[in-house]
């Protein structure tokens, strides 16, 4: 079982790494569209846009289908294997973990939606909105790890308060980073 647990953790790390980086690529892609995709741009700017966007599309495709999707699928397979072999169905903390995992899968699918839009050259979200969206995966990672490690109810109070504080800290950091970027 230790090998299965190790594989579950390894592929979970892979999945999250892909989720973290894919949205970062969406941000770069969107910024290239915002900077060089305007109709009044010169031919040189349109060429820059085409080069950047095509490179980002290639990187997104390789990351999404070569790392992120396989990581998510293998995490799920090894997770269910552990769940069955260790008979964890009735553990209360597992129900909470399942809730976060369900929400994480919805997050993953929403990233697929954004990926599909960008593949068709449809930019629906701003770079700043995507920066905020990028931090959602971090919140899921923190929540899931805290659930698995803390397990009991007393620690839950501290875990939830810590998660809220962490979310506030992330949003504050995003706003500060935006101000720094705007200054130059």
Secondary structure as GFF3:
##gff-version 3
##sequence-region A 1 184
A	DSSP	alpha_helix	2	36	.	.	.	ID=ss1
A	DSSP	alpha_helix	43	63	.	.	.	ID=ss2
A	DSSP	pi_helix	64	68	.	.	.	ID=ss3
A	DSSP	alpha_helix	69	85	.	.	.	ID=ss4
A	DSSP	alpha_helix	92	119	.	.	.	ID=ss5
A	DSSP	alpha_helix	127	150	.	.	.	ID=ss6
A	DSSP	alpha_helix	153	183	.	.	.	ID=ss7
###
